[in-house]
Amino acid sequence: MDLGTLSRRRFAGALGAALGTALVAPRSASRAEASLPKGYPEDFIQLNSNENPYGPSPAALEAMTRAHAVAARYPDAPEDELADAVARLHGVDAKQVVLGCGSGEVLRMADLAFLTEGRKVVVAEPTFEAVLAYARVTRAEAVKVPLDSAHRHDLETMSKACDERTGLVYICNPNNPTGTIVSGDALAAFVARIPSSTMVVVDEAYHHFVESPDYRSAFELLGKHANVLVVRTFSKVYGLAGMRLGYGVGSEEGVRAMRQHAFASNTNAAVLAAGLACLGDEAHEARTRKRMNDTRRWLYRELDKDGRLYIPSEANFTMIEIGADVRPVIEAFRERKILVGRRFPSLPTWLRVSIGTEAETAAFVEALRGVVPARAAA
């Protein structure tokens, strides 16, 4: 359903359903993003963890159900099968693919493989923080480079921060929490500038939602630079956040170094079967992408009506300027049974909200107008 075509009556019905009843949609908790608080009822609208509210495709659900039949067996063969499928998808050898228990484990492997005490990790500020969390274990030095005035990665300053001591530089593209992108040309120029001994980890968790013609996947750089690692997840467009599956693709040497730090049997038969089904269901992927991006566009139209500032996003979330510290605003939404993103210290007046279903997003807009009155008349 494109919210741009909703009649006022249908809109009101969707809103009433969102506010009055539990919105039934597969959801999951994410430790990194602190999803549904312990003890909270399931009728909370969860717009805080950038999940896909529609869940996995019917084919993936069916594949997980069928996997029950092999639950007694270790999933060695399915792991190889999915690694082969990922390799075919990206035109690489299966030896260049490493699977993980979510993309978070892949990032942990990268930190452990390429960072040691005395080495540096260069990141944007703010960005997804898993790499920094794991880097603390290795006692690496964190170098945070503020985003530029357009809330994008400041690649020039990040490149200057990279030297012979830099083991890893992390680029989340699109970036979490801002939803902004690094263009294909800018990324290529950045990789060419930094030392070849520095691993460039490009996290493309939100790749599928991008519509900008300036964007290009870092997979284009793999054949030219051995120090590029591309990380993706099945948590977002594929709706498998609760099942935990991700992968990294890089040089054979880099992936070999990472595999030494992988958990043994770090996947399971059900999620591997679901992952294969997801990769084979391009139509469902396209429908999900369109539905969520259409809802994001509808949200922007409502924000524009209110005269609100927001950061145009290429992901399934956006950031809205509140004009004051967001902590009381987050609590006010919680009292209305709507969970929104946490406070980011470097952007304390910006509220991150995930794109939910049409009804969930409509409920958020209605609540926003009550919690933070519009700056301009509709």
N, C-alpha and C positions, 0 to 999 in steps of 0.2 A: 504494500500500500504506500503510495507516495503521499506524504502529508500535505503536499501542495494541492491535492485534489480532494481533500477531506471537506465535506460539507460541515456547516456549523453544528448541525444536529449530531452528525457522526463524531465530530471532534468532542462534543460535550459527552457523548456516550463513552468514548474512549477514556476521557479524563475521569469520568465518574467511576468507571471500572478500575482505573489505576488507583484512585484514592480510596475506594470503598472495599476492595477485596484484595486478596493475595493475587499478584500477577504471576501466573503459572508459567515458568520458563526455567530451563536447566541453568543453574548457576553453581559457582564453586567458590571456595575461599582461597585466597592467596596470602601467604604469610608476608610476602614482600609488600603488599599493598593493604594489609589489614582489612579484610573483607568483613562479613557479618560478625559483629561483636558477640562474644559468648553470652548466651542467655537471651539474645534478642529473638523475637518471633520471626517466622519465615515470611510474614506479610510486609517486611521492609522492602522498599525499592532500592536495589543495589546499583548505584551509579558511581562506585568508588574504586573499582579495580580493573577497568578497561576490558571487561569480559564481553563475550558475545552472548547476548541474552537469549538468542534463538537456539543455542546449543548445536550439537553435531548433526550431520545429515542423517536421514533414515538409513542410508547405506552403512554409515559408520556405526550407528546403533545396532544394526543387524549383525555387523561383523564382530562387535564386542560380545554380543549374545552367543554367537557361534563359537567364539573363542573359549567359552566355558568348557567345551568338550576336551580341550587340551590343557586345562588348568593344572593338571598333575605333572606336566612336562616343562622343563626349562626351555625358554623361548630362543634358543640359539639360531635355529633355522629362520624363524620369523624376523629376527634382528638382521640377518644377512639379506633377507628378501626386501626389507624396508630400505636398508642402506643401498642396495642395488637400484631400487626405485628412485630414491633421492638422487643417486648418481646419474641415472638416465635423464631425470628431470632437468638437471643442471649441466649435462654434457661433460661430466668428469668421471674419473675412475672411482670405484667404491672405496679404494684405499684412502681417498681424500675426504671421506665422510665419517664423522663421529656422531653417534647418537647420545642423547642425554635424557635424564629424568627431568624434562622441561628444559628450556633454553638456559635456565639458571644454572643447572649443573654443567652445561657446556661452558658458560662464563667462568665457573669455578675452575674447571679444568684448564682454561686458558691462563687464568691467574697463576695457578700452581706450576704450569709449564714454563711461563715466560717472565715471572716476577720472583725475585728473591730479595733478601734484605740488602738494602743499598741501591736497588734499582728503583726507577720511577714509573708511575702510571699516570698518564695525562688524560683528563676527562673534561667535559663541559660542566658548567654549573648554572642551573641544575640539569641533571640527567638521571636516568635509571641508575640506582645506587648499588646494585648487586656486585658489580666489579670492584667498587671501593670496599665493600664489606669483606669480600674474599681477599682483597689485597692486604687488608690489615693482618690477616693470618700469616702472610708471607713477610710481613714487616717492610713492605715496599713503601716508598714515599709517594704520597698522593699530591698531584698538582692539578688544581681546579682552575679552569679558565672560564670566566663569566661569558655568557652568551652576548651577542652583539645587540645593537639597539632594536633590531627586528626580531629578537628572541631566537636567533639562529646560532649554530656553532660558529665561533670566531676561529676559523681554520688557520688564518695567518698567525694569530697569537699562539694557537695550539702547536703549529709547526715549529715556531721559535722555541717553544718549551721542550721540544724533543731533541735529545742529544744522545751521545753514546751510552749514557746510563739509563735511557728510557727503554724499558722492556716491553711496554704495551701502551697503546693509545686506543681509547674507546670512543666510538662514534655511534650513537643511537640514531638511526635514520629510517623513518621519522623519529624525532626526539620525544622521549617521555620525560617531563610532563607537558611540553609546549606544543607538540604536534607539528613542529616546523621541520623542514627538510634541508639536507645538503644536496645541492645540485650535482648531477653527474660529472660535469666539467670541473666543478670545484673539488669534488672528492678525488678525481683522477690527478689533478694538479697537486693536491695535498699529499697523496701517497708518493708521488714522484719526488717531493721535496724532503721527506723525512728520511732518517737513516734506514737502510735496508735491514738492520739488526732489530728494528722496532716492529713488533707485531701490531698490525692495524686490525682491530676487532670491530667489524661493522655489524651492529645489531639491527636486523631487519624484521623485528617482531610485527611491525605494523605495515610492512611492505604492501600488502594486498589492498589497503585502503587508499593508496596514493593515486591522485589523478593529475598532478602537475606534470606537464610535458618536460620540465627541467630535470625531473628525477630519473636516475638510472640505477639499477641495482649494482651493488659492488661485485656481483658475479662477473661483470664485464672485465674486471681488473685481475681476476684470478690467474689467467694465463700469462699475464705480464709481470706480476709481482708475487714472489713467493712468500711475502710477509703480510698477506691479506687473508683474513679469516672472516667468513660470512656466517652469521648465526641467525637461525629462524626457529619459529615455534609453531606448534599446533594449537596453542591456547587461544588465539585471537579469532581470525576469520573461520577457522575450522571448529571452534567451540569446544575444545578439549582441555580447557584449563584445569579441570579437576582430575584429569587422567594423567597429566604430566608427560609430555613428549616434546623434545626439541632436537635440533641437530646443528652441527657446524660443518662447513666445507672450506678446506684450505689446501695447502701443499701437503704432499705425502709426509714430508719430514715434520711439518708442524703438527699435523694430526697424529702422527705416531707419538710425538712428545706429549700430547694431550691425553692420549689413550692410557698412558701410564697412571694417570690420576683419575680415571673413570671408576665409579663403583662397579663391582662385579654384578652382572645381571641387573643393570640399571634401568631396564625397561620391563614390560610385562606383556604377556600374550594378548591381552585384551586391547591395550593401547596400540600395540604394533599392528594388529588387525585393523583397528580403526584408522590408523595413520595411512595404511595402504588404501583403504576405502576412500579416505579424504582426497588423496592425490589423484584418484581415478574419477572423482566426481566434480569436474570443472563447472558443470552447470549450477550445482548447489553453491559452490564458492562464488560464482558470479552473482547469483541471486542475493546471497547474504551481503556481499560487498555493496551492491546497488541499494539494498534496503537500508543498510546502516548509513551509507553516504547520503541518501535522500533524506533520512531523518536528521542528519547533521546539517544539511542545507536548510531544512525547515526550521531547525533551532536557530540558525543564524538570522533567518528572516524575522523571527520573533524578537531576537536580541536587537536587531536593527530598529524594529518598531519602537522599542523601549529606549533607544539611544545608548545602548550599553557598549562598552569596549570589550573586545575579545581578541584572542590570537587565532587567526585563520589556521586551521589544522588540516593535516593530511592523514589523520589517524582516526580512531574510533573514540575520541575524547576531545575536549577543548578546554581552554582556560578563559575565565571571565573575570574582568576587573571588578572588584567589589568596592574599592575605595577606602577600605579599612582592613585591619587584621581579620583574616578569615576564620579564626578559631571560634568566635561566638556564632558566626554564620553557619559553620559546620554543625555546631550543636543545635542551632535552631532548625536546621533541616532534619537532624536526627529526631528531634521532638515531633516532627511531622512524618516520621517513619520513612525518611529518604536519606540514604547514605551517599555522601559525596566524597571527593578526594581529600586527602590530608593536606596540611599546611606545608608549603615548601619555604624554608627559611630565606632563600634568596629572592623569592617572589611572594612575600607574605600577604599581599592584598589581592592575589589572584586565586580564584577557585577553580580547581580542575573537576570537570564532570564528565563521566563516561556517557557515550551514546547508548541509550537503552532501546527498548521497543518504542513504537510510536506512542503508545499510551503512557509508558513510563516517562518519556521525554516531555510529553504534554503535562504530566503531573509535576515534573520538575519546574517547568516554566511557570505554572500557576503558583507553586510554592515560592519560587524566586521573587515573584512580584509582591508576595506578602512579606517575605523576609527582608528583601532589599528593594524598596520601591524604585520604579523606573526613573531614570534621570530625565526622560523626555516622554511626552504623551504619545500614545500609540497612534 
